[in-house]
Amino acid sequence: MGIEEQNHAKKRYGNKPVRYGSKLFRYGNNGRRYGNKIVQKNVTGINQCDTGANCSVTGATGIVTGTKSCETRYENKIEK
C-alpha cells in the first residue's frame, strides 16, 4: 500500500486499525501492525531484534548490536 492510500485511510479512519487485503494497518505510535506482529519505524535507524537483552541483527546498515531489551521488532525499511 502506497503513501497515497495510507494518507487516504488515515483521513478516513483516523488512528483506528484499517484492513487492506490481508494486512492490518495501524496508524499512530510511529509504527504499523501487520496481523499480530508489530512493525515499528525506529527513528534512530538501528535494527533491533526480539531475541533478548543483547541483540544483533544484519540489516541494511550491516550488523547492529544493542544493549536494550528488545520486546518489539524494529525495522527501518520503506514499505513497498
Secondary structure by P-SEA (a helix, b strand, c coil): ccaaaaaaaaaaccccccccccbbbbccccccccccbbbbbccccccccccccbbbbbccccbbbbcccccbbbbccccc
